[in-house]
């Protein structure tokens, strides 16, 4: 429970910062990743009391969950040479995978893409409906607009965390 609360605070900061600047600060993302990696070694049988958490040797799958959850975004970043997605999103997914496991991490990434698509298409549709009411030269979203993906990854993490529904 304490790990989830601290992770949520860090992710809230990342959410707001990325939404405003389209950058994920290294200090925040690495703090989150270190916390997530440490959580792999904590056996949280009773998530309401920190004192019952004991140090355990995790399985290889638990340790591999972070890098495996990161793999789809890393491939997108690598193949597009960073034009489609920033590396901050790739780094953020590492901690998400460690906190949720392989199935949960990949589900969070999938949810992030789904939520991002729905929100972006909703904004595009709304702009088309109200295009005449906007002043000339106003800033609008297009299919080629850059959109910060970190907030969608964090929403995907929340959906996977609270729903408990894994897609894989």
N, C-alpha and C positions, 0 to 999 in steps of 0.2 A: 504494500500500500504506500509506504513512504517513497519508494522508488518511483511509483506512478505519479505521485503528487509532485515530486521534484522534476521529473521528466515533463510533466504538464506545464509547469511554470516556465521551464526553458523553451518548450515548444510554443507557448503563447508569445514569448518574446520573439522567437524566430518567425512566427506567423505574421505578427505586426510589422516587424522589420522588413521581411521579404515582400509583403504586400505593398509597403510604401516605397521601397528602394529597388526591388527586384534583385537583391543580394542577400545571401545568407552568411552572417558573420562567422568566421572560422572559430573564434573563441566559443561561441554559443553551440555550434554544431559539434565541435570536438568535446565540449563538456557533456553534451547529451550522449554522444557516442561512448565516452568513457563510462558514464553512469550506466548506460545500457549494457556495456560489456561486463561491468562488475556485477550487474544483476543476473547475468548468466550463471555466476558462481554462487548466488544466494538461493538456497532452497526456501522458498516462501510458503511453507505449509499453512501457516496462519497469517494471512495478509494484514490482519488488524493489529498485531503486536510485533513491533520491530525486534523484540528480544528473542523471539523464537526463530528468527532467521539464522540459519547456520551455513557456514561455508561448505560447499560440496564441489566435487569434481564433476563438471558437466559432461554430457555426451558430446561426441564430435559433431552431431547434427545441431546441437544447441549453439556451438561455437561457429559452425558454418552457416547458420541461419542469416546472420548479418550480410556476409558477402554474397550469399545466394539470392537474397532479396534485392540486393543492389545490382545484380547482374543485368536485368532488363534495362534499367536506366543507364547503367554504364555503357551498354551496347549502343543505346540511342545517342548518348553523348559522344562516344568514340566514333561511330560511323558518320555522324553529322559534323564531326570536328568542333563540337560545342556550339553549333549554330541553332540547334533545335532546343537544347536543354543545357543549363549551366551545371557545372560540376558540384555546386553546393547542394543541389537536389540529389545527386548521386551520393554524396557524403551523408546527407540526412537519412537516406534509406538504410544505411548501414545500421544505425541505432534502432530504427523501426524493426528491422529484421531480428535483431538481438532481443528486443523486448517482447515481440509477438511470436517468435519462432518462424520457421520457414513458411508454413501454410498461412499463418496470420500476416507475416510480412508481405508475401506475394499478394494476399488478399487486399491488404491496405494499399498497395501500389495499384491494383486493379480498381479499387474503389476510388482512388485519387483520379485516375483517368476518366472514370465514369462521371464523377462529380464535376471535374473540370470541363468535360464535354457538355454536360447538361447546362452548367452555368454559362459557359461561353456561347453556346447556341441560343440560350435564353436571352442573353444580352444582345447578341446579333439580331435576333428576331424583334426584340423590343425596339432597338434602334431603327430598324426598317419601318416599324409601325408608326413611330413618332419622329421620323426623319424630318418632316416638314416643320415640326415645332422647334427644332433646334436651330440656333443662330448659325449663320454662315461662318465657316472656318472653325466650328467647334470640333473638339477632339472626339473621335469615335473609334470604336473597335472594328477591326476588319479581320478576315481570315488570316492575314499575315501579321497581325499585331502580336507583340510579345506580351505574354501573360505570366506572372510569377507562378511557378508550379509548387513551391514549398507549402503555401497554405492548403493546397489541395492534398498534398501528401499528409499533412497534419490532420486534415479532415478524414482522410482515408484511414489513418491510424486510429482516430477516435471511433469511427464506424466499426472497424475490426475489433477494437478493444471492448467496446460496450455491447456490440451485437453478439459477439462470440461466433459469428458466422464466418467460416473459412470457405473460400471458393476452391481451394486446392487440397 
